[in-house]
Amino acid sequence: MTHGDRPGQAHPGHWHFSADYATARRRLIAACAEAGFALESHRHPLRGPDGGTLATDVVRVGPMSARRRLAVVAGTHGVEGYFGAAVIHGLIADGHLRALPPDCAVVLIHGLNPYGFAWTRRVTEDNVDLNRNWVDFGRPRPDAPDYAAIADALLPADLEPPTLARSDGRLQRFARERGFFALQEAITRGQYQWDDGLYFGGRGPTWSRRRMAEIAARHLAGPGHVAVVDCHTGLGGHGKGELISIAAPDSADFVRAEHVFGPGVTSTLAGNSVSAHLMGSLDEGMAELVGPADLTFVALEVGTRDGQTVIAALRDDNWLHMRGNAGGPLAPAIKARLKDAFAPEDPGWQDRVHALGVGCVTRALSRI
């Protein structure tokens, strides 16, 4: 909090956004100290680009005995963490958590994938998409035949214009033959064979998955009701938000999601969401982690740039780490494009999405 600010003073949404992970974490620590909230830190074994600490930080507000728990998750997808971190900072610094409903606790999880957040990557330190990592690795890993058809196009040999034109041509042919949403699903649903590819779900539980299991066991599991808002960016119209559930529209889980979050919830199973139905997503994992509580889970997805721009930024960043030189001359521009694709430095966008995030959480608090 800047000098002279009063505790609980409302700020414009963009004020809560930080320039980088290290700044976001420092501001979180300062806001917690100002509000009198305890901070629980799970330190990552690696360091940030500035040599500083990487950690998944947890703030719990409310009694340990609360039967109604609401969790807010920031940074499942690393570089997407700017949005969720700003929402968490706003909830604390603007005083939204000073008076909670009876028998209610809020659990704020900042930097679930701190490596990706700090190093401007969507994935973890082992190139794993954390939101595809929640499968049972004791069983055969799922196949991804549609991804196989375009895997080479998503990891070109270089980023020269002729090479990219050939890669784009293959993706466009797939879209013409199968439809654009089929292409989106083929790319994003999740795959478990190409370690160097996009949306790779891993070969085992990541560090972040293991920490999430520990956090859930301590703060979320047990009788009662758990609601989760997992903050994401990159899909949908610029500055527009969507609440996404993986539950079928006629299920008890979906009905509960509409009660807690409102009638605008979409379902990936119904096909009315900006997201494809995913494999190994965090909401699948949380269902087992919070038992015997009822789980109401939504991903709050806010749009940034158009889909082709976002996929191109991911492709270029993946190429940089798998075939290029992460310390070479192309790196700064690639990293800048990736950050812009998921965290635009536009105060207008930041104001809109921050209001969406804080509004989602505060409404849910009154309904959980």
C-alpha positions in Angstrom: 0.0 0.0 0.0 1.4 3.4 -0.9 2.2 5.9 1.8 -0.9 7.9 2.9 -3.5 5.3 1.8 -6.1 4.5 4.5 -6.8 0.8 5.2 -9.9 -0.2 3.2 -9.7 2.9 1.0 -11.2 2.0 -2.5 -8.8 2.3 -5.4 -9.4 2.1 -9.2 -8.9 -1.5 -10.5 -5.7 -0.8 -12.4 -4.0 0.3 -9.1 -4.1 -3.3 -7.9 -2.2 -4.6 -10.9 1.6 -5.1 -10.5 4.4 -4.9 -13.1 5.8 -8.3 -12.3 5.5 -11.3 -10.0 8.0 -10.0 -7.4 6.1 -6.7 -7.1 2.8 -8.5 -6.8 4.1 -10.7 -4.0 5.6 -7.7 -2.2 2.3 -5.8 -2.4 0.4 -8.9 -1.2 2.7 -9.2 1.9 2.3 -5.4 2.6 -1.5 -5.5 2.2 -1.7 -8.5 4.6 0.4 -6.7 7.2 -1.8 -3.6 6.9 -4.9 -5.6 7.3 -3.6 -7.9 10.0 -3.9 -11.1 8.0 -1.5 -14.0 8.4 0.4 -15.2 5.3 1.3 -18.9 4.8 4.0 -19.4 2.2 5.0 -22.6 0.3 8.4 -21.9 -1.1 9.3 -23.1 -4.6 12.8 -24.8 -5.0 13.7 -22.4 -7.9 14.3 -18.7 -7.8 12.8 -15.8 -9.8 14.5 -13.9 -12.6 15.7 -11.4 -10.1 17.1 -14.1 -7.9 14.2 -13.7 -5.4 11.9 -16.1 -3.7 9.2 -17.9 -5.6 6.3 -19.1 -3.5 2.6 -20.0 -3.5 1.2 -17.8 -0.8 -2.0 -18.5 1.1 -4.1 -16.0 3.1 -7.0 -17.3 5.2 -9.6 -15.0 6.6 -12.2 -16.5 8.9 -12.4 -19.4 11.4 -10.8 -22.8 10.7 -14.1 -24.3 11.8 -16.1 -22.5 9.1 -18.4 -24.9 7.1 -18.6 -22.5 4.2 -15.3 -21.8 2.5 -14.6 -19.6 -0.6 -11.3 -19.9 -2.3 -9.8 -17.6 -4.9 -6.9 -18.9 -7.0 -4.5 -16.8 -8.9 -1.7 -18.0 -11.2 -2.8 -21.5 -12.2 -1.5 -20.5 -15.6 1.6 -18.5 -14.5 1.5 -15.4 -16.7 -2.3 -15.2 -16.3 -1.7 -14.6 -12.6 -1.6 -10.8 -13.0 -5.4 -10.7 -13.1 -6.0 -13.0 -10.1 -3.3 -11.4 -8.1 -4.9 -8.0 -8.6 -8.3 -9.4 -7.5 -6.7 -10.8 -4.4 -4.9 -7.5 -3.7 -8.1 -5.6 -4.1 -10.1 -7.9 -1.8 -7.6 -7.3 0.9 -6.5 -3.7 0.4 -10.0 -2.3 -0.3 -11.4 -3.9 2.8 -13.8 -6.4 1.2 -12.9 -9.1 3.7 -13.2 -7.1 6.9 -16.6 -8.5 7.7 -17.5 -12.0 6.5 -20.8 -13.7 6.8 -21.2 -16.1 9.8 -19.6 -19.5 9.6 -17.6 -18.4 6.5 -13.9 -18.3 5.6 -12.1 -17.0 2.5 -8.9 -18.7 1.3 -6.8 -16.7 -1.1 -4.2 -18.6 -3.1 -1.6 -16.3 -4.8 0.8 -17.7 -7.4 -0.3 -21.3 -7.6 2.3 -21.7 -10.4 4.8 -19.1 -9.1 7.5 -20.2 -11.6 5.3 -19.4 -14.6 4.1 -16.1 -13.1 7.6 -14.9 -12.4 9.3 -16.1 -15.6 6.5 -15.1 -17.9 5.4 -18.5 -18.9 1.9 -20.0 -18.9 3.3 -23.4 -17.9 5.3 -24.7 -14.9 9.0 -25.2 -14.6 8.6 -28.6 -16.3 6.6 -27.2 -19.3 3.4 -28.6 -17.8 0.0 -27.0 -18.1 -1.1 -27.1 -14.5 -4.8 -27.1 -15.6 -4.2 -30.3 -17.5 -2.1 -32.0 -14.7 -5.0 -33.4 -12.6 -5.3 -36.9 -14.1 -4.6 -40.2 -12.5 -1.0 -41.0 -13.5 -1.4 -44.5 -12.2 -3.5 -45.2 -15.3 -2.7 -45.0 -19.0 -2.4 -41.4 -20.1 -5.2 -40.2 -22.4 -4.5 -40.1 -26.2 -4.8 -36.9 -28.2 -5.1 -38.0 -31.9 -6.3 -34.6 -33.0 -3.3 -32.9 -31.4 -1.0 -35.4 -33.1 -2.3 -34.2 -36.5 -1.1 -30.6 -35.8 1.8 -31.1 -33.3 4.5 -30.2 -35.8 2.6 -27.0 -36.8 2.5 -25.9 -33.2 6.3 -26.4 -32.7 7.9 -25.2 -35.9 11.6 -25.5 -36.6 12.1 -21.7 -36.5 10.0 -18.5 -36.5 11.0 -17.4 -40.0 8.0 -16.2 -42.1 8.1 -19.1 -44.6 8.1 -21.7 -41.8 5.3 -20.0 -40.0 3.3 -19.7 -43.2 3.5 -23.4 -43.7 2.5 -24.1 -40.0 -0.4 -21.6 -40.2 -1.5 -23.3 -43.4 -1.8 -26.6 -41.7 -3.8 -25.2 -38.9 -6.1 -23.3 -41.3 -6.7 -26.5 -43.3 -7.7 -28.3 -40.1 -10.1 -25.5 -39.2 -11.6 -25.5 -42.7 -12.2 -29.3 -42.6 -13.3 -29.6 -39.0 -14.4 -26.1 -37.9 -12.6 -23.5 -35.8 -13.9 -24.8 -32.4 -12.6 -28.3 -33.3 -9.2 -26.7 -33.9 -9.4 -24.9 -30.5 -10.3 -28.2 -28.8 -7.5 -30.1 -30.6 -4.9 -27.6 -29.4 -6.2 -26.8 -25.9 -8.0 -29.9 -24.5 -4.8 -31.3 -23.2 -2.2 -33.9 -24.4 0.2 -36.2 -22.5 2.6 -37.5 -25.2 4.5 -34.4 -26.4 6.6 -33.1 -23.5 7.8 -30.2 -25.7 4.3 -29.3 -26.9 1.5 -26.9 -25.9 -1.0 -27.8 -23.3 1.1 -30.7 -22.1 -0.5 -32.3 -19.0 2.7 -33.9 -17.6 4.0 -37.3 -16.7 3.2 -37.0 -13.0 2.0 -34.5 -10.4 3.8 -31.2 -10.5 5.2 -29.2 -7.6 2.2 -26.9 -7.8 -0.3 -29.8 -7.8 1.3 -31.3 -4.7 1.2 -27.9 -3.0 -2.5 -27.4 -3.9 -3.2 -30.8 -2.3 -1.6 -29.6 0.9 -3.4 -26.3 0.9 -6.8 -28.0 0.2 -6.2 -30.5 3.0 -5.5 -27.7 5.5 -8.0 -25.1 4.5 -10.7 -26.5 2.3 -11.4 -30.2 3.0 -14.1 -31.2 5.4 -17.9 -31.1 5.9 -19.8 -28.2 4.4 -19.6 -26.3 1.2 -16.5 -25.1 -0.8 -16.8 -22.6 -3.6 -13.8 -21.9 -5.8 -13.1 -19.1 -8.2 -10.1 -19.9 -10.4 -9.0 -16.7 -12.3 -7.9 -17.0 -15.9 -7.3 -14.8 -18.9 -7.0 -15.2 -22.7 -10.3 -16.5 -23.9 -13.3 -14.4 -25.0 -13.9 -10.8 -26.0 -11.5 -8.1 -24.8 -12.4 -7.2 -21.2 -15.4 -9.5 -21.1 -15.8 -12.2 -18.4 -17.3 -15.6 -18.4 -17.9 -18.0 -15.5 -17.2 -21.5 -16.7 -18.2 -24.8 -15.1 -17.4 -28.4 -16.3 -20.6 -29.7 -14.8 -23.6 -30.7 -17.0 -26.3 -28.1 -17.1 -28.9 -30.4 -15.5 -26.6 -31.6 -12.7 -26.8 -30.6 -9.0 -23.3 -29.1 -9.3 -24.3 -26.8 -12.1 -27.5 -25.7 -10.3 -25.4 -24.9 -7.2 -23.0 -22.9 -9.4 -25.8 -20.8 -10.7 -27.1 -20.2 -7.2 -23.7 -19.1 -5.9 -22.4 -17.2 -9.0 -25.5 -16.2 -10.9 -27.4 -17.3 -14.0 -24.6 -16.5 -16.5 -22.6 -19.6 -15.8 -21.7 -21.6 -18.9 -20.9 -25.3 -19.2 -18.1 -26.8 -21.3 -20.2 -30.0 -21.6 -23.0 -28.0 -23.1 -20.8 -26.4 -25.7 -21.9 -22.9 -24.8 -18.5 -21.8 -23.3 -15.5 -20.0 -24.8 -13.5 -23.0 -23.5 -13.4 -26.5 -24.8 -14.0 -29.3 -22.3 -10.6 -30.1 -20.8 -8.8 -33.1 -19.5 -7.1 -33.0 -16.1 -8.4 -29.6 -15.1 -8.0 -28.2 -11.6 -11.7 -28.5 -10.9 -11.5 -32.3 -11.5 -8.7 -32.5 -8.9 -10.4 -30.3 -6.4 -13.5 -32.6 -6.3 -11.3 -35.2 -4.6 -9.3 -32.8 -2.5 -12.2 -31.1 -0.6 -14.3 -34.1 0.3 -16.7 -34.6 1.9 -17.6 -31.0 1.2 -19.9 -30.1 -1.7 -17.7 -28.3 -4.3 -18.9 -25.4 -6.5 -16.1 -24.6 -8.9 -16.0 -21.9 -11.6 -13.2 -20.6 -13.8 -13.5 -16.9 -14.2 -12.2 -16.3 -17.7 -11.6 -12.8 -19.0 -10.8 -12.0 -22.6 -7.6 -10.2 -23.8 -6.7 -10.5 -27.5 -8.1 -12.5 -30.3 -7.6 -16.2 -30.3 -5.1 -16.3 -33.2 -2.9 -13.7 -31.4 -3.0 -15.7 -28.1 -2.2 -19.0 -29.7 0.7 -17.4 -31.7 2.1 -15.9 -28.5 2.0 -19.3 -26.9 3.5 -21.0 -29.9 6.4 -18.5 -30.1 7.1 -18.8 -26.3 7.1 -22.6 -26.5 9.5 -22.5 -29.4 11.8 -20.1 -27.6 12.1 -22.6 -24.7 12.1 -25.8 -26.7 14.1 -25.0 -29.8 15.3 -21.4 -29.4 17.4 -19.5 -26.9 15.5 -18.2 -23.8 18.4 -15.8 -23.3 18.8 -14.8 -26.9 17.9 -11.6 -28.8 14.4 -12.8 -29.7 13.4 -13.5 -26.1 12.4 -9.9 -25.0 9.9 -9.4 -27.8 8.5 -12.9 -27.5 8.0 -12.4 -23.7 6.4 -9.0 -24.3 3.9 -10.5 -26.7 3.1 -13.4 -24.3 2.5 -11.0 -21.4 0.3 -8.8 -23.6 -1.7 -11.8 -24.7 -2.6 -12.6 -21.1 -2.1 -9.5 -19.1 -2.5 -6.3 -21.2 -1.0 -3.2 -19.6 -4.1 -1.2 -20.4 -5.7 0.6 -17.5 -9.2 0.4 -19.1 -9.0 -3.4 -19.4 -7.5 -3.7 -15.9 -10.3 -1.6 -14.4 -13.0 -3.7 -16.1 -11.7 -7.1 -15.3 -10.8 -6.2 -11.7 -14.4 -5.1 -11.2 -15.5 -8.4 -12.7 -13.3 -10.4 -10.3 -14.1 -8.6 -7.1 -17.8 -8.5 -8.0 -17.8 -12.3 -8.6 -16.2 -13.0 -5.2 -18.2 -10.5 -3.2 -21.5 -11.8 -4.7 -20.5 -15.4 -4.0 -19.8 -14.5 -0.4 -23.4 -13.4 0.1 -24.8 -16.6 -1.4 -22.4 -19.4 -0.3 
